[in-house]
Amino acid sequence: MRVEVLVVGGGPAGAMAARRLAENQKEVLIVERELMRLKPCGGGIPSTAFQDLDIPLRVKHVSVNKIRIYSPSDRVLEIALEGGSIILVNRREFDSCLRDIALSAGAGLVVGTLTDIKKKKKSLIASIKTSQKVIEVEADYLIAADGINSKTRFLMSIKPNQYVYTLSGKLEDTTTDVCEFWFSQAHAPRGYSWVFPSMSGVSIGTGTFEPKEAREYFKRFLIRRFKDDDLLKDIKQLRGYKVPYWSENTYYKDRVFFVGDAGGHVMPFTFEGIYYSMKSGAFAAQAIIEGRPSLFKKLWRKRFYSRFRLMKAIQEYFLKSDDRFEQLFNLFQRKDVQEVSMLLWLRKDSSKSSIIRYINFFRKFLH
Ligand SMILES: Cc1cc2nc3c(=O)[nH]c(=O)nc-3n(C[C@H](O)[C@H](O)[C@H](O)COP(=O)(O)OP(=O)(O)OC[C@H]3O[C@@H](n4cnc5c(N)ncnc54)[C@H](O)[C@@H]3O)c2cc1C
């Protein structure tokens, strides 16, 4: 089989890349190993992302108009979301909807697992294991959209991404009408714990850089949030999973583009990855459409680099101790800080002025 582009992974990054390529008359094939996969994920996506990326909101969802932040000393800040909302989706349905859009645009799909890559002078040959046989696909370019445990990275001899470890699951018969973010070194050192509404009940999780302690931190969070020291047994779909911890990374190597979690494109501090994976997929597609592989890195850096650097600096300074988080909490109480946060995070404002205003709020803390 021969195609112009082989996309490995049909999650948000891969489906968006394939869609853009197909819409621009490129011959593109997605290889996805599990069509019914339910990625462990809070499923929270800013509503503006749907407009920005022209995604029809066909899937069932919950819409939230407020977030609540809990400080280590139990101060609570509720922020009404202005100019948008958070849409919470079921990832199985959302990913499948994105793939359907790509297929309607003309992309092909094969259900199988990428197992090997051979490099040729002007192309690559990928081996794909399907339920019946191993097929070989020759492609001019490959887009690695196969997530945090990327096999493509491994086959291309690129070291794995650094990561934050999460433990998360679902609790039924409980509701919340806001997205809750809970901070404390006691249950989420250098990260946060969350409770998000979901289609049935709530999704709960905690993020930590210490995988071995994750279960203990998760239990402590359940006690803090629900005042119940025996709730772990009621958590459904409890799963540990990694989220990339962003650092400057390989964008393109030997005809392979690295997008989404496979490229480490998750925003530090918020750990928002769905929007950025779709954007990185779209940027890689643009680079192929224009026949300029280096354009991928240029587009990504121009749009996101300063934001990612700033959020990483904020994470590394303010999430280091409870006292420092309380300082950040004080800043977030200011209306002007909230306003610019909403512009950047919820509305995905791309202007330089917003980022400069944001940097100025934190200047005295971050050098
Ligand atoms: C617990 C948790 C909560 C999160 N909550 C949020 C949230 O609320 N909002 C948000 O924006 N982000 C969230 N994220 C991050 C978000 O889930 C990811 O950033 C996003 O899924 C990345 O998309 P992707 O397409 O790059 O990778 P993935 O979604 O991981 O998709 C990769 C695809 O590749 C396929 N695949 C893998 N290997 C192969 C192979 N060898 N051959 C063929 N196919 C393969 C997989 O089956 C999968 O479909 C969360 C992450 C976690 C772990």
Ligand as a Chemical Component Dictionary entry (heavy atoms), coordinates in Angstrom:
data_LIG
# 
_chem_comp.id                   LIG 
_chem_comp.type                 NON-POLYMER 
_chem_comp.pdbx_formal_charge   0 
_chem_comp.three_letter_code    LIG 
# 
loop_
_chem_comp_atom.comp_id 
_chem_comp_atom.atom_id 
_chem_comp_atom.alt_atom_id 
_chem_comp_atom.type_symbol 
_chem_comp_atom.charge 
_chem_comp_atom.model_Cartn_x 
_chem_comp_atom.model_Cartn_y 
_chem_comp_atom.model_Cartn_z 
_chem_comp_atom.pdbx_ordinal 
LIG C1  C1  C 0 -6.331 11.513 33.701 1  
LIG C2  C2  C 0 -6.189 12.534 32.597 2  
LIG C3  C3  C 0 -7.065 13.602 32.537 3  
LIG C4  C4  C 0 -6.960 14.533 31.495 4  
LIG N1  N1  N 0 -7.883 15.527 31.421 5  
LIG C5  C5  C 0 -7.813 16.402 30.395 6  
LIG C6  C6  C 0 -8.830 17.393 30.250 7  
LIG O1  O1  O 0 -9.803 17.468 31.017 8  
LIG N2  N2  N 0 -8.696 18.275 29.224 9  
LIG C7  C7  C 0 -7.665 18.219 28.341 10 
LIG O2  O2  O 0 -7.594 19.059 27.443 11 
LIG N3  N3  N 0 -6.710 17.265 28.436 12 
LIG C8  C8  C 0 -6.769 16.349 29.424 13 
LIG N4  N4  N 0 -5.840 15.353 29.494 14 
LIG C9  C9  C 0 -4.798 15.262 28.438 15 
LIG C10 C10 C 0 -5.388 14.639 27.161 16 
LIG O3  O3  O 0 -6.094 13.457 27.497 17 
LIG C11 C11 C 0 -4.292 14.306 26.125 18 
LIG O4  O4  O 0 -3.411 15.401 26.028 19 
LIG C12 C12 C 0 -4.886 13.992 24.743 20 
LIG O5  O5  O 0 -5.660 12.825 24.782 21 
LIG C13 C13 C 0 -3.778 13.811 23.706 22 
LIG O6  O6  O 0 -4.337 13.421 22.479 23 
LIG P1  P1  P 0 -3.458 12.582 21.427 24 
LIG O7  O7  O 0 -4.310 12.413 20.213 25 
LIG O8  O8  O 0 -2.121 13.200 21.282 26 
LIG O9  O9  O 0 -3.185 11.178 22.133 27 
LIG P2  P2  P 0 -4.212 10.060 22.622 28 
LIG O10 O10 O 0 -5.507 10.660 22.981 29 
LIG O11 O11 O 0 -3.488 9.245  23.627 30 
LIG O12 O12 O 0 -4.449 9.176  21.304 31 
LIG C14 C14 C 0 -3.449 8.316  20.810 32 
LIG C15 C15 C 0 -4.113 7.269  19.913 33 
LIG O13 O13 O 0 -3.108 6.474  19.318 34 
LIG C16 C16 C 0 -3.490 5.094  19.362 35 
LIG N5  N5  N 0 -2.254 4.309  19.333 36 
LIG C17 C17 C 0 -1.279 4.286  20.275 37 
LIG N6  N6  N 0 -0.259 3.494  19.878 38 
LIG C18 C18 C 0 -0.593 3.005  18.655 39 
LIG C19 C19 C 0 0.059  2.148  17.729 40 
LIG N7  N7  N 0 1.283  1.613  17.969 41 
LIG N8  N8  N 0 -0.581 1.842  16.567 42 
LIG C20 C20 C 0 -1.807 2.364  16.309 43 
LIG N9  N9  N 0 -2.462 3.202  17.143 44 
LIG C21 C21 C 0 -1.862 3.534  18.309 45 
LIG C22 C22 C 0 -4.292 4.971  20.661 46 
LIG O14 O14 O 0 -5.178 3.864  20.644 47 
LIG C23 C23 C 0 -5.035 6.332  20.699 48 
LIG O15 O15 O 0 -6.291 6.284  20.074 49 
LIG C24 C24 C 0 -5.921 14.410 30.516 50 
LIG C25 C25 C 0 -5.022 13.331 30.586 51 
LIG C26 C26 C 0 -5.174 12.395 31.605 52 
LIG C27 C27 C 0 -4.230 11.203 31.646 53 
# 
loop_
_chem_comp_bond.comp_id 
_chem_comp_bond.atom_id_1 
_chem_comp_bond.atom_id_2 
_chem_comp_bond.value_order 
_chem_comp_bond.pdbx_ordinal 
LIG C1  C2  SING 1  
LIG C2  C3  SING 2  
LIG C2  C26 DOUB 3  
LIG C3  C4  DOUB 4  
LIG C4  N1  SING 5  
LIG C4  C24 SING 6  
LIG N1  C5  DOUB 7  
LIG C5  C6  SING 8  
LIG C5  C8  SING 9  
LIG C6  O1  DOUB 10 
LIG C6  N2  SING 11 
LIG N2  C7  SING 12 
LIG C7  O2  DOUB 13 
LIG C7  N3  SING 14 
LIG N3  C8  DOUB 15 
LIG C8  N4  SING 16 
LIG N4  C9  SING 17 
LIG N4  C24 SING 18 
LIG C9  C10 SING 19 
LIG C10 O3  SING 20 
LIG C10 C11 SING 21 
LIG C11 O4  SING 22 
LIG C11 C12 SING 23 
LIG C12 O5  SING 24 
LIG C12 C13 SING 25 
LIG C13 O6  SING 26 
LIG O6  P1  SING 27 
LIG P1  O7  DOUB 28 
LIG P1  O8  SING 29 
LIG P1  O9  SING 30 
LIG O9  P2  SING 31 
LIG P2  O10 DOUB 32 
LIG P2  O11 SING 33 
LIG P2  O12 SING 34 
LIG O12 C14 SING 35 
LIG C14 C15 SING 36 
LIG C15 O13 SING 37 
LIG C15 C23 SING 38 
LIG O13 C16 SING 39 
LIG C16 N5  SING 40 
LIG C16 C22 SING 41 
LIG N5  C17 SING 42 
LIG N5  C21 SING 43 
LIG C17 N6  DOUB 44 
LIG N6  C18 SING 45 
LIG C18 C19 SING 46 
LIG C18 C21 DOUB 47 
LIG C19 N7  SING 48 
LIG C19 N8  DOUB 49 
LIG N8  C20 SING 50 
LIG C20 N9  DOUB 51 
LIG N9  C21 SING 52 
LIG C22 O14 SING 53 
LIG C22 C23 SING 54 
LIG C23 O15 SING 55 
LIG C24 C25 DOUB 56 
LIG C25 C26 SING 57 
LIG C26 C27 SING 58 
# 
